[in-house]
Structure formats: C-alpha cells, structure tokens
Amino acid sequence: MSRFGRSFRIALGTFAVSGAAIVGLQQLGAQAIAGHNSNAPVNYAADRIELQDKAKRVVLSGNVDITQGDLRVRASRSTVAYTDTDSLKIQRLDATGGVTVTRGNESARGDVAVYDFNRRIITMAGNVALRRGTDTLNGGRLVMDLNSGVSSVDGRSGGSSSAVGGTTSRGGRVSGSFSVPKSN
C-alpha cells in the first residue's frame, strides 16, 4: 500500500471517529434536554426580591438562584413574568449578568438568557459557552428546545463579535472541541 493510501485511510478513519463523536454528543445532549420536566415547580432565591403585582412580575437581584427539577439558572438579576387569572403561572424568565444554566454534567454560560415557559425554549445570547464533560462549544447564541430536545448554536449575537475563553467568535462563527475515543 502506498504512503498516500495509508495516510488517506488514517485521515478517513479519524474523520469517521470524529463524526461519530459529534453525532453521539448531539444524541446524548438531546436525550438529556428532552428528559427535563418543564412542568416541575420553580424555586428561587436571591439577595433581594421585589414583587411588582400590577406589572405581573417578580424582580430578583443579587446572587439569583432558580431551580426547576434538575435544571438550575444562576444570574445577577432576573425578572419573572406571570399570569394569575385562575392560578399563578410563570410565562417567562429573563436573566442577565453572568448567566449560568446547568443540568447534570452540562453547563451553558452567557450574558443573557430567556426561558419561555409557554414554548418551552431557553435562549442564551452573548459570549455563549456550552460545556459537557471535556467537550466545548462556543458561539453567540444558544437555543435549547425542551420539547424536541434539540439545541442549536450560532455565532451571531446581535451582530457583534464575542470572546469566550480566549477564543473570539466573529462573523457568525461557532468554535468548539470534541473528545475523540482513543483507538487501540
């Protein structure tokens, strides 16, 4: 076998293993997100809580910590919009200031996050960094659909560039690193 043929087979094998790792990460991520109970009660704590009854919202500020089942949101400030026609129902959660969303060994960081309880979608924007074990994904915006279990990352966040962990995302680029299983 020629040197070129051997190099080509090694490159093809590496590509196949990398592709399998990416598909595996997407499937595991989708299963984990799809398993979230978005009907679970929402618990919250903060340094300060202000109820704005006429506006139908609660403003939490300072070390905000919100949980729903095994999903946790931490931020500097958060606004919770609700309705109270028959019973109190949360409609939307807006979080700002170093937002971190965690579930199990997965975490996502960003400048802002919006959890739309009606659509069951969490959107994070600005300096987004998604981590799962040693795998990383960096971009401008992350959308997690809790109904379908599908997450997507794009590089744009309001048209500006963002820096994450020393990596700069410009012009709609997404960057990351996936672990590849060691071959025998």
Sequence and secondary structure as in RCSB ss.txt:
>XXXX:A:sequence
MSRFGRSFRIALGTFAVSGAAIVGLQQLGAQAIAGHNSNAPVNYAADRIELQDKAKRVVLSGNVDITQGDLRVRA
SRSTVAYTDTDSLKIQRLDATGGVTVTRGNESARGDVAVYDFNRRIITMAGNVALRRGTDTLNGGRLVMDLNSGV
SSVDGRSGGSSSAVGGTTSRGGRVSGSFSVPKSN
>XXXX:A:secstr
  HHHHHHHHHHHHHHHHHHHHHHHHHHHHHHHHT  TTS EEEE SEEEEETTTTEEEEEEEEEEEETTEEEEE
EEEEEEEE SSS EEEEEEEEEEEEEEETTEEEEEEEEEEETTTTEEEEEEEEEEEETTEEEEEEEEEEETTTTE
EEEES BTTB EEETTEEE TT  EEE       
